[in-house]
């Protein structure tokens, strides 16, 4: 069992391939897919912030800077796998097939935002920290019991590793050899608290040792490293190997949420430096340029397509039927209890509407 | 042939204790439905610390009767994943007093995944938990915190006081499409035996049971407090006071009708529960009576409950717990108001 957890890279900051083993696997199609999805979720993210600023969306948790981690991991999944996101992982959910207007709806306080597209096993985002970690163990264990080759991925941040549920979930997954990938995005800040104050461990990856599961520390801004490492962990899981813990070291450029001001707790010039040097999209752009597959026309084309897609999703969100007051009461139990039925009836009477 | 067998099964009974009836209910449902899994600490080889899962692992295997790590949040959290992915976990929390690490999972996920996803994901899970004082257990083991869960929207709470009800309610809980907290009073786990039918039957969740008819006072209790109420009713009878005794059986949703019907007849009520008074379920019952039967009341409603103190070490638990004498005092008070 290894005791060192160096940061693994496949493509470095300058867009150079630094691990020759992957040269064959990195096709032009794959690289374009990476770039397409990263620019897509970045466009979504910026739009969401802008909508929030205009009062057209609720509080929003941005992920700009973490696109490589979210896209690379989600693209490694098969369609029947499970995805357990947090509130900052809608980039991963979008890449895996969540409806864009639904994600907007979620951030606009609508229950409809947690209804997955048909057949998509995307769990509603975990808002309490780390609670999704045992859920993923359970869903994965269920797949194993059913005899499928499906796996689960659970997303969580660096702060989550301090929660009991992180340890309880990893322990369960390990004891029962559940086919699950624990994908940590270490963006080094839990709201305002830096990782140095979060833990005394040198890495998050090393926590895998305690559960006797493989642990890897990767450059979370290198989508190649993310994609191939998650792919390998999923393959390991599907073939009975059990869980893997992956620590993707990354950075969020902006605030924890639109209600937060990061300048209160950190020097935002660091974000600017990272944006110029280690940006996940810039890295792929550099890789594409140095490999002669960067086409301005193609970039322009997808940029336009994505802008139209995002505008369309905003339109769908804003034209969505108004919230139905019945939904306040009708989904707590399969059949409402008398207390809920009575409260609903009295309230509807008060506001002068018929129950449906 | 199958039909014949079912008839034979349904008429044959066994004399079982409450805890044996729980085992019988689990076995019945595990035989019927392969999706039913039992998970918990010591539930497998050991058959549970109270033997509630005795013999189940031998019969159904380690894959269905699962000894878990000592990890309440992990047990409930993992079971959420199992439940949303097609299984019906029946989780044992070794003592209700140890459920607190799992409280977050129950409050933020078990009870609200259906609502958050408008029914796309559901958690048909049963959480069994032995509860209550009166068996000289070490501290913390004796908590009775049903109100923490009846206050929580999205979970039903059940608490049988007899072997027959325990089996029937447990089967109903396992078949329920929504999560159910199933509280088992340790004090009456082996207090008596009664005839329990073999095979499958259900007791409807949300329905109380009238155990005794009277005209002067309605006594409302559940779990171990039912026998306390019955003993008080016996004492009252000697003074010529007759009591309706209601075993509530389900703590959420409460059987409003059985309470209403009885209080409108007697005009007086005494509620007995071993949980703390402030924020206790007795207050919700008073509210129901206010809402339905205010003009029928001949006296204020009395509560006989545990005190607003932590459940004490066992040397003081008899002082903490409601007794027939305390209930009798309350009966006299409402009668002579």
Contacts between the chains, C-beta under 8 A, distances in Angstrom:
chain1	res1	chain2	res2	distance
A	82	B	85	7.6
A	111	B	115	7.2
A	111	B	116	6.7
A	111	B	117	7.7
A	111	B	118	5.3
A	112	B	118	6.9
A	114	B	116	4.9
A	114	B	117	4.8
A	114	B	118	7.4
A	114	B	120	7.5
A	115	B	117	5.8
A	115	B	118	5.4
A	115	B	120	5.1
A	116	B	117	7.4
A	116	B	120	5.9
A	123	B	84	7.4
A	123	B	121	7.0
A	124	B	113	7.1
A	124	B	116	4.9
A	124	B	117	5.5
A	124	B	121	7.4
A	127	B	108	7.5
A	128	B	104	6.1
A	128	B	108	4.8
A	128	B	109	8.0
A	131	B	77	6.5
A	131	B	104	6.5
A	131	B	105	6.1
A	131	B	108	6.2
A	131	B	109	6.1
A	133	B	77	7.3
A	134	B	73	6.8
A	134	B	74	5.2
A	134	B	76	7.8
A	134	B	77	2.7
A	134	B	78	4.7
A	134	B	80	7.3
A	134	B	81	6.8
A	134	B	105	7.3
A	135	B	77	5.8
A	135	B	78	7.5
A	135	B	80	5.0
A	135	B	81	4.4
A	135	B	84	7.6
A	135	B	109	7.1
A	136	B	81	6.2
A	137	B	74	7.9
A	137	B	77	7.5
A	137	B	78	5.0
A	137	B	81	6.0
A	138	B	77	6.9
A	138	B	78	3.9
A	138	B	79	6.0
A	138	B	80	5.9
A	138	B	81	2.1
A	138	B	82	4.4
A	138	B	83	7.5
A	138	B	84	7.9
A	138	B	85	7.1
A	139	B	81	3.8
A	139	B	82	7.3
A	139	B	84	6.4
A	139	B	85	4.6
A	140	B	81	7.1
A	141	B	78	6.7
A	141	B	81	6.8
A	141	B	82	6.3
A	142	B	81	6.5
A	142	B	82	5.0
A	142	B	85	3.6
A	142	B	86	5.9
A	142	B	87	5.6
A	143	B	85	6.8
A	145	B	63	6.9
A	145	B	87	7.4
A	146	B	86	7.1
A	152	B	81	7.7
A	164	B	73	6.0
A	164	B	101	6.7
A	165	B	73	5.5
A	165	B	74	7.6
A	165	B	77	6.2
A	165	B	104	7.7
A	165	B	105	7.6
A	168	B	69	7.5
A	168	B	71	4.5
A	168	B	73	5.1
A	168	B	74	3.4
A	168	B	77	6.7
A	169	B	74	6.4
A	169	B	77	6.3
A	169	B	78	7.5
A	171	B	69	5.5
A	171	B	71	6.5
A	171	B	74	6.5
A	172	B	68	7.3
A	172	B	69	6.4
A	172	B	71	6.9
A	172	B	74	4.7
A	172	B	77	7.8
A	172	B	78	4.9
A	175	B	68	7.9
A	175	B	69	5.8
A	327	B	118	6.9
A	331	B	114	5.7
A	331	B	115	4.3
A	331	B	118	5.1
A	331	B	119	5.6
A	332	B	112	7.9
A	332	B	114	6.8
A	332	B	115	5.2
A	332	B	153	5.8
A	332	B	154	5.2
A	333	B	114	7.2
A	333	B	154	7.1
A	333	B	156	7.8
A	333	B	177	7.9
A	333	B	178	4.9
A	334	B	114	7.5
A	334	B	119	7.6
A	334	B	122	7.4
A	334	B	177	4.3
A	334	B	178	5.9
A	337	B	156	7.7
A	337	B	206	7.3
A	337	B	252	7.3
A	337	B	253	3.8
A	338	B	206	7.8
A	338	B	253	5.6
A	338	B	256	6.3
A	339	B	253	5.9
A	340	B	153	8.0
